[in-house]
Amino acid sequence: MKSLRWPAVIVGFILLLYGTVLVFLAFDRVSHSNSDTLRPFIITMAPVWAVAVAAAIVLLRRPGTR
């Protein structure tokens, strides 16, 4: 199980990156200006990326360290 941590994190971040692009394209499709695209995109994706980075840190932490 330990050997699958890095590949799982890499695959997860690739999927997250793909999903981020799709979310950006969805916001961009219905917007009329840059602020109509960027503000909702950042508000939507910043928490998702924060949770993903925190989860990766927890998964890749060595056992016994805080």
mmJSON file of the N, C-alpha and C atoms, coordinates in Angstrom:
{"data_MODEL":{"atom_site":{
"group_PDB":["ATOM","ATOM","ATOM","ATOM","ATOM","ATOM","ATOM","ATOM","ATOM","ATOM","ATOM","ATOM","ATOM","ATOM","ATOM","ATOM","ATOM","ATOM","ATOM","ATOM","ATOM","ATOM","ATOM","ATOM","ATOM","ATOM","ATOM","ATOM","ATOM","ATOM","ATOM","ATOM","ATOM","ATOM","ATOM","ATOM","ATOM","ATOM","ATOM","ATOM","ATOM","ATOM","ATOM","ATOM","ATOM","ATOM","ATOM","ATOM","ATOM","ATOM","ATOM","ATOM","ATOM","ATOM","ATOM","ATOM","ATOM","ATOM","ATOM","ATOM","ATOM","ATOM","ATOM","ATOM","ATOM","ATOM","ATOM","ATOM","ATOM","ATOM","ATOM","ATOM","ATOM","ATOM","ATOM","ATOM","ATOM","ATOM","ATOM","ATOM","ATOM","ATOM","ATOM","ATOM","ATOM","ATOM","ATOM","ATOM","ATOM","ATOM","ATOM","ATOM","ATOM","ATOM","ATOM","ATOM","ATOM","ATOM","ATOM","ATOM","ATOM","ATOM","ATOM","ATOM","ATOM","ATOM","ATOM","ATOM","ATOM","ATOM","ATOM","ATOM","ATOM","ATOM","ATOM","ATOM","ATOM","ATOM","ATOM","ATOM","ATOM","ATOM","ATOM","ATOM","ATOM","ATOM","ATOM","ATOM","ATOM","ATOM","ATOM","ATOM","ATOM","ATOM","ATOM","ATOM","ATOM","ATOM","ATOM","ATOM","ATOM","ATOM","ATOM","ATOM","ATOM","ATOM","ATOM","ATOM","ATOM","ATOM","ATOM","ATOM","ATOM","ATOM","ATOM","ATOM","ATOM","ATOM","ATOM","ATOM","ATOM","ATOM","ATOM","ATOM","ATOM","ATOM","ATOM","ATOM","ATOM","ATOM","ATOM","ATOM","ATOM","ATOM","ATOM","ATOM","ATOM","ATOM","ATOM","ATOM","ATOM","ATOM","ATOM","ATOM","ATOM","ATOM","ATOM","ATOM","ATOM","ATOM","ATOM","ATOM","ATOM","ATOM","ATOM","ATOM","ATOM","ATOM"],
"id":[1,2,3,4,5,6,7,8,9,10,11,12,13,14,15,16,17,18,19,20,21,22,23,24,25,26,27,28,29,30,31,32,33,34,35,36,37,38,39,40,41,42,43,44,45,46,47,48,49,50,51,52,53,54,55,56,57,58,59,60,61,62,63,64,65,66,67,68,69,70,71,72,73,74,75,76,77,78,79,80,81,82,83,84,85,86,87,88,89,90,91,92,93,94,95,96,97,98,99,100,101,102,103,104,105,106,107,108,109,110,111,112,113,114,115,116,117,118,119,120,121,122,123,124,125,126,127,128,129,130,131,132,133,134,135,136,137,138,139,140,141,142,143,144,145,146,147,148,149,150,151,152,153,154,155,156,157,158,159,160,161,162,163,164,165,166,167,168,169,170,171,172,173,174,175,176,177,178,179,180,181,182,183,184,185,186,187,188,189,190,191,192,193,194,195,196,197,198],
"type_symbol":["N","C","C","N","C","C","N","C","C","N","C","C","N","C","C","N","C","C","N","C","C","N","C","C","N","C","C","N","C","C","N","C","C","N","C","C","N","C","C","N","C","C","N","C","C","N","C","C","N","C","C","N","C","C","N","C","C","N","C","C","N","C","C","N","C","C","N","C","C","N","C","C","N","C","C","N","C","C","N","C","C","N","C","C","N","C","C","N","C","C","N","C","C","N","C","C","N","C","C","N","C","C","N","C","C","N","C","C","N","C","C","N","C","C","N","C","C","N","C","C","N","C","C","N","C","C","N","C","C","N","C","C","N","C","C","N","C","C","N","C","C","N","C","C","N","C","C","N","C","C","N","C","C","N","C","C","N","C","C","N","C","C","N","C","C","N","C","C","N","C","C","N","C","C","N","C","C","N","C","C","N","C","C","N","C","C","N","C","C","N","C","C","N","C","C","N","C","C"],
"label_atom_id":["N","CA","C","N","CA","C","N","CA","C","N","CA","C","N","CA","C","N","CA","C","N","CA","C","N","CA","C","N","CA","C","N","CA","C","N","CA","C","N","CA","C","N","CA","C","N","CA","C","N","CA","C","N","CA","C","N","CA","C","N","CA","C","N","CA","C","N","CA","C","N","CA","C","N","CA","C","N","CA","C","N","CA","C","N","CA","C","N","CA","C","N","CA","C","N","CA","C","N","CA","C","N","CA","C","N","CA","C","N","CA","C","N","CA","C","N","CA","C","N","CA","C","N","CA","C","N","CA","C","N","CA","C","N","CA","C","N","CA","C","N","CA","C","N","CA","C","N","CA","C","N","CA","C","N","CA","C","N","CA","C","N","CA","C","N","CA","C","N","CA","C","N","CA","C","N","CA","C","N","CA","C","N","CA","C","N","CA","C","N","CA","C","N","CA","C","N","CA","C","N","CA","C","N","CA","C","N","CA","C","N","CA","C","N","CA","C","N","CA","C","N","CA","C","N","CA","C","N","CA","C"],
"label_alt_id":[null,null,null,null,null,null,null,null,null,null,null,null,null,null,null,null,null,null,null,null,null,null,null,null,null,null,null,null,null,null,null,null,null,null,null,null,null,null,null,null,null,null,null,null,null,null,null,null,null,null,null,null,null,null,null,null,null,null,null,null,null,null,null,null,null,null,null,null,null,null,null,null,null,null,null,null,null,null,null,null,null,null,null,null,null,null,null,null,null,null,null,null,null,null,null,null,null,null,null,null,null,null,null,null,null,null,null,null,null,null,null,null,null,null,null,null,null,null,null,null,null,null,null,null,null,null,null,null,null,null,null,null,null,null,null,null,null,null,null,null,null,null,null,null,null,null,null,null,null,null,null,null,null,null,null,null,null,null,null,null,null,null,null,null,null,null,null,null,null,null,null,null,null,null,null,null,null,null,null,null,null,null,null,null,null,null,null,null,null,null,null,null,null,null,null,null,null,null],
"label_comp_id":["MET","MET","MET","LYS","LYS","LYS","SER","SER","SER","LEU","LEU","LEU","ARG","ARG","ARG","TRP","TRP","TRP","PRO","PRO","PRO","ALA","ALA","ALA","VAL","VAL","VAL","ILE","ILE","ILE","VAL","VAL","VAL","GLY","GLY","GLY","PHE","PHE","PHE","ILE","ILE","ILE","LEU","LEU","LEU","LEU","LEU","LEU","LEU","LEU","LEU","TYR","TYR","TYR","GLY","GLY","GLY","THR","THR","THR","VAL","VAL","VAL","LEU","LEU","LEU","VAL","VAL","VAL","PHE","PHE","PHE","LEU","LEU","LEU","ALA","ALA","ALA","PHE","PHE","PHE","ASP","ASP","ASP","ARG","ARG","ARG","VAL","VAL","VAL","SER","SER","SER","HIS","HIS","HIS","SER","SER","SER","ASN","ASN","ASN","SER","SER","SER","ASP","ASP","ASP","THR","THR","THR","LEU","LEU","LEU","ARG","ARG","ARG","PRO","PRO","PRO","PHE","PHE","PHE","ILE","ILE","ILE","ILE","ILE","ILE","THR","THR","THR","MET","MET","MET","ALA","ALA","ALA","PRO","PRO","PRO","VAL","VAL","VAL","TRP","TRP","TRP","ALA","ALA","ALA","VAL","VAL","VAL","ALA","ALA","ALA","VAL","VAL","VAL","ALA","ALA","ALA","ALA","ALA","ALA","ALA","ALA","ALA","ILE","ILE","ILE","VAL","VAL","VAL","LEU","LEU","LEU","LEU","LEU","LEU","ARG","ARG","ARG","ARG","ARG","ARG","PRO","PRO","PRO","GLY","GLY","GLY","THR","THR","THR","ARG","ARG","ARG"],
"label_asym_id":["A","A","A","A","A","A","A","A","A","A","A","A","A","A","A","A","A","A","A","A","A","A","A","A","A","A","A","A","A","A","A","A","A","A","A","A","A","A","A","A","A","A","A","A","A","A","A","A","A","A","A","A","A","A","A","A","A","A","A","A","A","A","A","A","A","A","A","A","A","A","A","A","A","A","A","A","A","A","A","A","A","A","A","A","A","A","A","A","A","A","A","A","A","A","A","A","A","A","A","A","A","A","A","A","A","A","A","A","A","A","A","A","A","A","A","A","A","A","A","A","A","A","A","A","A","A","A","A","A","A","A","A","A","A","A","A","A","A","A","A","A","A","A","A","A","A","A","A","A","A","A","A","A","A","A","A","A","A","A","A","A","A","A","A","A","A","A","A","A","A","A","A","A","A","A","A","A","A","A","A","A","A","A","A","A","A","A","A","A","A","A","A","A","A","A","A","A","A"],
"label_entity_id":["1","1","1","1","1","1","1","1","1","1","1","1","1","1","1","1","1","1","1","1","1","1","1","1","1","1","1","1","1","1","1","1","1","1","1","1","1","1","1","1","1","1","1","1","1","1","1","1","1","1","1","1","1","1","1","1","1","1","1","1","1","1","1","1","1","1","1","1","1","1","1","1","1","1","1","1","1","1","1","1","1","1","1","1","1","1","1","1","1","1","1","1","1","1","1","1","1","1","1","1","1","1","1","1","1","1","1","1","1","1","1","1","1","1","1","1","1","1","1","1","1","1","1","1","1","1","1","1","1","1","1","1","1","1","1","1","1","1","1","1","1","1","1","1","1","1","1","1","1","1","1","1","1","1","1","1","1","1","1","1","1","1","1","1","1","1","1","1","1","1","1","1","1","1","1","1","1","1","1","1","1","1","1","1","1","1","1","1","1","1","1","1","1","1","1","1","1","1"],
"label_seq_id":[1,1,1,2,2,2,3,3,3,4,4,4,5,5,5,6,6,6,7,7,7,8,8,8,9,9,9,10,10,10,11,11,11,12,12,12,13,13,13,14,14,14,15,15,15,16,16,16,17,17,17,18,18,18,19,19,19,20,20,20,21,21,21,22,22,22,23,23,23,24,24,24,25,25,25,26,26,26,27,27,27,28,28,28,29,29,29,30,30,30,31,31,31,32,32,32,33,33,33,34,34,34,35,35,35,36,36,36,37,37,37,38,38,38,39,39,39,40,40,40,41,41,41,42,42,42,43,43,43,44,44,44,45,45,45,46,46,46,47,47,47,48,48,48,49,49,49,50,50,50,51,51,51,52,52,52,53,53,53,54,54,54,55,55,55,56,56,56,57,57,57,58,58,58,59,59,59,60,60,60,61,61,61,62,62,62,63,63,63,64,64,64,65,65,65,66,66,66],
"pdbx_PDB_ins_code":[null,null,null,null,null,null,null,null,null,null,null,null,null,null,null,null,null,null,null,null,null,null,null,null,null,null,null,null,null,null,null,null,null,null,null,null,null,null,null,null,null,null,null,null,null,null,null,null,null,null,null,null,null,null,null,null,null,null,null,null,null,null,null,null,null,null,null,null,null,null,null,null,null,null,null,null,null,null,null,null,null,null,null,null,null,null,null,null,null,null,null,null,null,null,null,null,null,null,null,null,null,null,null,null,null,null,null,null,null,null,null,null,null,null,null,null,null,null,null,null,null,null,null,null,null,null,null,null,null,null,null,null,null,null,null,null,null,null,null,null,null,null,null,null,null,null,null,null,null,null,null,null,null,null,null,null,null,null,null,null,null,null,null,null,null,null,null,null,null,null,null,null,null,null,null,null,null,null,null,null,null,null,null,null,null,null,null,null,null,null,null,null,null,null,null,null,null,null],
"Cartn_x":[0.821,0.0,0.864,1.987,2.853,3.413,3.671,4.263,3.284,2.009,1.004,0.715,1.355,1.056,1.447,2.691,3.151,2.378,2.21,1.435,-0.009,-0.599,-1.978,-2.053,-1.094,-1.074,-0.843,0.045,0.319,-0.913,-1.57,-2.788,-3.88,-3.993,-4.982,-4.748,-3.493,-3.203,-3.383,-3.128,-3.393,-4.896,-5.688,-7.145,-7.644,-7.044,-7.416,-7.069,-5.932,-5.543,-6.505,-6.869,-7.832,-9.191,-9.632,-10.897,-10.843,-9.695,-9.536,-9.688,-9.103,-9.244,-10.7,-11.383,-12.79,-13.663,-13.397,-14.148,-13.89,-12.63,-12.32,-13.062,-13.065,-13.76,-15.259,-15.827,-17.257,-17.578,-16.751,-16.97,-16.732,-15.741,-15.396,-16.467,-17.151,-18.165,-19.344,-19.688,-20.876,-20.542,-19.284,-18.902,-18.765,-18.847,-18.731,-17.486,-16.799,-15.589,-14.629,-13.416,-12.417,-12.835,-13.422,-13.809,-14.968,-15.801,-16.873,-16.321,-15.123,-14.492,-13.607,-12.706,-11.669,-12.186,-13.03,-13.483,-14.23,-15.253,-15.923,-15.013,-14.107,-13.187,-12.276,-11.707,-10.813,-11.577,-12.768,-13.583,-13.951,-14.149,-14.523,-13.323,-12.224,-11.116,-10.093,-9.976,-8.978,-9.205,-10.439,-10.633,-10.374,-10.703,-10.479,-8.985,-8.191,-6.744,-6.152,-6.675,-6.159,-6.388,-7.568,-7.862,-6.997,-6.79,-5.97,-4.515,-3.975,-2.601,-2.481,-3.449,-3.43,-3.524,-4.365,-4.501,-3.209,-2.552,-1.289,-0.211,-0.191,0.792,0.554,-0.697,-1.019,-0.675,-0.991,-0.703,0.784,1.557,2.977,3.855,3.245,3.998,4.551,5.742,6.339,5.627,5.458,4.816,5.636,4.941,5.607,6.01,5.801,6.121,4.844,4.956,3.76,3.694],
"Cartn_y":[-1.196,0.0,1.259,1.206,2.372,2.778,1.808,2.11,2.793,2.777,3.387,4.845,5.387,6.755,7.774,7.753,8.733,8.645,7.456,7.39,7.872,7.563,8.008,9.525,10.134,11.594,12.237,11.677,12.224,12.123,10.975,10.803,11.755,11.906,12.82,14.256,14.693,16.065,16.252,15.233,15.332,15.48,14.696,14.819,16.17,16.652,17.959,19.061,18.96,19.943,19.92,18.738,18.591,19.18,18.883,19.435,20.942,21.472,22.921,23.591,22.998,23.543,23.492,22.395,22.285,23.31,23.544,24.547,25.935,26.234,27.526,27.702,26.674,26.766,26.942,26.317,26.479,27.91,28.497,29.888,30.83,30.536,31.41,31.382,30.279,30.121,31.074,31.353,32.16,33.57,33.966,35.279,36.298,37.56,38.642,39.489,39.262,40.032,39.158,39.679,38.927,38.742,39.774,39.647,38.666,38.511,37.511,36.095,35.931,34.612,34.361,35.271,35.014,34.987,35.925,35.99,34.711,34.261,33.012,31.786,31.804,30.681,30.566,31.676,31.651,31.298,31.851,31.543,30.063,29.476,28.062,27.137,27.432,26.483,26.627,27.789,27.963,26.994,26.848,25.865,24.422,24.112,22.753,22.447,23.391,23.193,23.16,23.979,23.988,22.632,22.07,20.751,19.678,19.773,18.78,18.822,20.008,20.129,19.62,19.966,19.485,17.961,17.379,15.917,15.262,15.849,15.292,15.354,16.445,16.56,15.477,15.245,14.214,12.82,12.561,11.245,10.964,11.973,11.763,11.964,12.307,12.477,11.126,11.159,9.92,9.526,8.235,7.81,8.243,8.707,9.103,10.555,11.319,12.741,13.541,14.737,15.584,16.549],
"Cartn_z":[0.0,0.0,0.0,0.684,0.775,-0.588,-1.438,-2.737,-3.69,-3.379,-4.247,-3.891,-2.873,-2.456,-3.52,-3.968,-4.95,-6.255,-6.84,-8.086,-7.912,-6.772,-6.53,-6.424,-5.765,-5.642,-7.011,-7.808,-9.135,-10.029,-10.023,-10.819,-10.324,-9.02,-8.461,-8.891,-8.886,-9.31,-10.813,-11.6,-13.039,-13.278,-12.572,-12.694,-12.186,-11.11,-10.578,-11.574,-12.211,-13.215,-14.404,-14.864,-15.957,-15.569,-14.355,-13.875,-13.738,-13.339,-13.221,-14.579,-15.6,-16.952,-17.397,-17.113,-17.498,-16.773,-15.506,-14.757,-15.331,-15.647,-16.251,-17.573,-18.402,-19.684,-19.496,-18.483,-18.21,-17.79,-16.936,-16.546,-17.723,-18.522,-19.642,-20.728,-20.866,-21.902,-21.696,-20.447,-20.171,-19.686,-19.744,-19.217,-20.348,-19.949,-20.917,-20.688,-19.582,-19.297,-18.493,-18.327,-17.565,-16.116,-15.519,-14.112,-13.938,-14.971,-14.914,-14.942,-15.45,-15.504,-14.296,-14.018,-13.019,-11.589,-11.22,-9.828,-9.413,-10.148,-9.738,-9.831,-10.82,-10.966,-9.754,-9.317,-8.156,-6.893,-6.73,-5.549,-5.514,-6.676,-6.749,-6.569,-7.235,-7.286,-6.172,-5.562,-4.493,-3.332,-2.833,-1.754,-2.197,-3.436,-3.943,-3.969,-4.467,-4.503,-3.096,-2.198,-0.818,-0.152,-0.333,0.246,-0.411,-1.714,-2.418,-1.948,-1.777,-1.307,0.129,0.971,2.357,2.407,1.565,1.531,1.052,0.067,-0.424,0.65,1.403,2.484,3.525,3.872,4.868,4.328,3.061,2.505,2.359,2.064,1.801,3.042,4.132,5.384,5.852,6.36,6.888,8.169,8.395,9.642,10.855,11.854,13.091,13.13,12.052,12.074,12.155,12.699,12.808,11.735],
"occupancy":[1.0,1.0,1.0,1.0,1.0,1.0,1.0,1.0,1.0,1.0,1.0,1.0,1.0,1.0,1.0,1.0,1.0,1.0,1.0,1.0,1.0,1.0,1.0,1.0,1.0,1.0,1.0,1.0,1.0,1.0,1.0,1.0,1.0,1.0,1.0,1.0,1.0,1.0,1.0,1.0,1.0,1.0,1.0,1.0,1.0,1.0,1.0,1.0,1.0,1.0,1.0,1.0,1.0,1.0,1.0,1.0,1.0,1.0,1.0,1.0,1.0,1.0,1.0,1.0,1.0,1.0,1.0,1.0,1.0,1.0,1.0,1.0,1.0,1.0,1.0,1.0,1.0,1.0,1.0,1.0,1.0,1.0,1.0,1.0,1.0,1.0,1.0,1.0,1.0,1.0,1.0,1.0,1.0,1.0,1.0,1.0,1.0,1.0,1.0,1.0,1.0,1.0,1.0,1.0,1.0,1.0,1.0,1.0,1.0,1.0,1.0,1.0,1.0,1.0,1.0,1.0,1.0,1.0,1.0,1.0,1.0,1.0,1.0,1.0,1.0,1.0,1.0,1.0,1.0,1.0,1.0,1.0,1.0,1.0,1.0,1.0,1.0,1.0,1.0,1.0,1.0,1.0,1.0,1.0,1.0,1.0,1.0,1.0,1.0,1.0,1.0,1.0,1.0,1.0,1.0,1.0,1.0,1.0,1.0,1.0,1.0,1.0,1.0,1.0,1.0,1.0,1.0,1.0,1.0,1.0,1.0,1.0,1.0,1.0,1.0,1.0,1.0,1.0,1.0,1.0,1.0,1.0,1.0,1.0,1.0,1.0,1.0,1.0,1.0,1.0,1.0,1.0,1.0,1.0,1.0,1.0,1.0,1.0],
"B_iso_or_equiv":[0.0,0.0,0.0,0.0,0.0,0.0,0.0,0.0,0.0,0.0,0.0,0.0,0.0,0.0,0.0,0.0,0.0,0.0,0.0,0.0,0.0,0.0,0.0,0.0,0.0,0.0,0.0,0.0,0.0,0.0,0.0,0.0,0.0,0.0,0.0,0.0,0.0,0.0,0.0,0.0,0.0,0.0,0.0,0.0,0.0,0.0,0.0,0.0,0.0,0.0,0.0,0.0,0.0,0.0,0.0,0.0,0.0,0.0,0.0,0.0,0.0,0.0,0.0,0.0,0.0,0.0,0.0,0.0,0.0,0.0,0.0,0.0,0.0,0.0,0.0,0.0,0.0,0.0,0.0,0.0,0.0,0.0,0.0,0.0,0.0,0.0,0.0,0.0,0.0,0.0,0.0,0.0,0.0,0.0,0.0,0.0,0.0,0.0,0.0,0.0,0.0,0.0,0.0,0.0,0.0,0.0,0.0,0.0,0.0,0.0,0.0,0.0,0.0,0.0,0.0,0.0,0.0,0.0,0.0,0.0,0.0,0.0,0.0,0.0,0.0,0.0,0.0,0.0,0.0,0.0,0.0,0.0,0.0,0.0,0.0,0.0,0.0,0.0,0.0,0.0,0.0,0.0,0.0,0.0,0.0,0.0,0.0,0.0,0.0,0.0,0.0,0.0,0.0,0.0,0.0,0.0,0.0,0.0,0.0,0.0,0.0,0.0,0.0,0.0,0.0,0.0,0.0,0.0,0.0,0.0,0.0,0.0,0.0,0.0,0.0,0.0,0.0,0.0,0.0,0.0,0.0,0.0,0.0,0.0,0.0,0.0,0.0,0.0,0.0,0.0,0.0,0.0,0.0,0.0,0.0,0.0,0.0,0.0],
"pdbx_formal_charge":[null,null,null,null,null,null,null,null,null,null,null,null,null,null,null,null,null,null,null,null,null,null,null,null,null,null,null,null,null,null,null,null,null,null,null,null,null,null,null,null,null,null,null,null,null,null,null,null,null,null,null,null,null,null,null,null,null,null,null,null,null,null,null,null,null,null,null,null,null,null,null,null,null,null,null,null,null,null,null,null,null,null,null,null,null,null,null,null,null,null,null,null,null,null,null,null,null,null,null,null,null,null,null,null,null,null,null,null,null,null,null,null,null,null,null,null,null,null,null,null,null,null,null,null,null,null,null,null,null,null,null,null,null,null,null,null,null,null,null,null,null,null,null,null,null,null,null,null,null,null,null,null,null,null,null,null,null,null,null,null,null,null,null,null,null,null,null,null,null,null,null,null,null,null,null,null,null,null,null,null,null,null,null,null,null,null,null,null,null,null,null,null,null,null,null,null,null,null],
"auth_seq_id":[1,1,1,2,2,2,3,3,3,4,4,4,5,5,5,6,6,6,7,7,7,8,8,8,9,9,9,10,10,10,11,11,11,12,12,12,13,13,13,14,14,14,15,15,15,16,16,16,17,17,17,18,18,18,19,19,19,20,20,20,21,21,21,22,22,22,23,23,23,24,24,24,25,25,25,26,26,26,27,27,27,28,28,28,29,29,29,30,30,30,31,31,31,32,32,32,33,33,33,34,34,34,35,35,35,36,36,36,37,37,37,38,38,38,39,39,39,40,40,40,41,41,41,42,42,42,43,43,43,44,44,44,45,45,45,46,46,46,47,47,47,48,48,48,49,49,49,50,50,50,51,51,51,52,52,52,53,53,53,54,54,54,55,55,55,56,56,56,57,57,57,58,58,58,59,59,59,60,60,60,61,61,61,62,62,62,63,63,63,64,64,64,65,65,65,66,66,66],
"auth_comp_id":["MET","MET","MET","LYS","LYS","LYS","SER","SER","SER","LEU","LEU","LEU","ARG","ARG","ARG","TRP","TRP","TRP","PRO","PRO","PRO","ALA","ALA","ALA","VAL","VAL","VAL","ILE","ILE","ILE","VAL","VAL","VAL","GLY","GLY","GLY","PHE","PHE","PHE","ILE","ILE","ILE","LEU","LEU","LEU","LEU","LEU","LEU","LEU","LEU","LEU","TYR","TYR","TYR","GLY","GLY","GLY","THR","THR","THR","VAL","VAL","VAL","LEU","LEU","LEU","VAL","VAL","VAL","PHE","PHE","PHE","LEU","LEU","LEU","ALA","ALA","ALA","PHE","PHE","PHE","ASP","ASP","ASP","ARG","ARG","ARG","VAL","VAL","VAL","SER","SER","SER","HIS","HIS","HIS","SER","SER","SER","ASN","ASN","ASN","SER","SER","SER","ASP","ASP","ASP","THR","THR","THR","LEU","LEU","LEU","ARG","ARG","ARG","PRO","PRO","PRO","PHE","PHE","PHE","ILE","ILE","ILE","ILE","ILE","ILE","THR","THR","THR","MET","MET","MET","ALA","ALA","ALA","PRO","PRO","PRO","VAL","VAL","VAL","TRP","TRP","TRP","ALA","ALA","ALA","VAL","VAL","VAL","ALA","ALA","ALA","VAL","VAL","VAL","ALA","ALA","ALA","ALA","ALA","ALA","ALA","ALA","ALA","ILE","ILE","ILE","VAL","VAL","VAL","LEU","LEU","LEU","LEU","LEU","LEU","ARG","ARG","ARG","ARG","ARG","ARG","PRO","PRO","PRO","GLY","GLY","GLY","THR","THR","THR","ARG","ARG","ARG"],
"auth_asym_id":["A","A","A","A","A","A","A","A","A","A","A","A","A","A","A","A","A","A","A","A","A","A","A","A","A","A","A","A","A","A","A","A","A","A","A","A","A","A","A","A","A","A","A","A","A","A","A","A","A","A","A","A","A","A","A","A","A","A","A","A","A","A","A","A","A","A","A","A","A","A","A","A","A","A","A","A","A","A","A","A","A","A","A","A","A","A","A","A","A","A","A","A","A","A","A","A","A","A","A","A","A","A","A","A","A","A","A","A","A","A","A","A","A","A","A","A","A","A","A","A","A","A","A","A","A","A","A","A","A","A","A","A","A","A","A","A","A","A","A","A","A","A","A","A","A","A","A","A","A","A","A","A","A","A","A","A","A","A","A","A","A","A","A","A","A","A","A","A","A","A","A","A","A","A","A","A","A","A","A","A","A","A","A","A","A","A","A","A","A","A","A","A","A","A","A","A","A","A"],
"auth_atom_id":["N","CA","C","N","CA","C","N","CA","C","N","CA","C","N","CA","C","N","CA","C","N","CA","C","N","CA","C","N","CA","C","N","CA","C","N","CA","C","N","CA","C","N","CA","C","N","CA","C","N","CA","C","N","CA","C","N","CA","C","N","CA","C","N","CA","C","N","CA","C","N","CA","C","N","CA","C","N","CA","C","N","CA","C","N","CA","C","N","CA","C","N","CA","C","N","CA","C","N","CA","C","N","CA","C","N","CA","C","N","CA","C","N","CA","C","N","CA","C","N","CA","C","N","CA","C","N","CA","C","N","CA","C","N","CA","C","N","CA","C","N","CA","C","N","CA","C","N","CA","C","N","CA","C","N","CA","C","N","CA","C","N","CA","C","N","CA","C","N","CA","C","N","CA","C","N","CA","C","N","CA","C","N","CA","C","N","CA","C","N","CA","C","N","CA","C","N","CA","C","N","CA","C","N","CA","C","N","CA","C","N","CA","C","N","CA","C","N","CA","C","N","CA","C","N","CA","C","N","CA","C"],
"pdbx_PDB_model_num":[1,1,1,1,1,1,1,1,1,1,1,1,1,1,1,1,1,1,1,1,1,1,1,1,1,1,1,1,1,1,1,1,1,1,1,1,1,1,1,1,1,1,1,1,1,1,1,1,1,1,1,1,1,1,1,1,1,1,1,1,1,1,1,1,1,1,1,1,1,1,1,1,1,1,1,1,1,1,1,1,1,1,1,1,1,1,1,1,1,1,1,1,1,1,1,1,1,1,1,1,1,1,1,1,1,1,1,1,1,1,1,1,1,1,1,1,1,1,1,1,1,1,1,1,1,1,1,1,1,1,1,1,1,1,1,1,1,1,1,1,1,1,1,1,1,1,1,1,1,1,1,1,1,1,1,1,1,1,1,1,1,1,1,1,1,1,1,1,1,1,1,1,1,1,1,1,1,1,1,1,1,1,1,1,1,1,1,1,1,1,1,1,1,1,1,1,1,1]
}}}
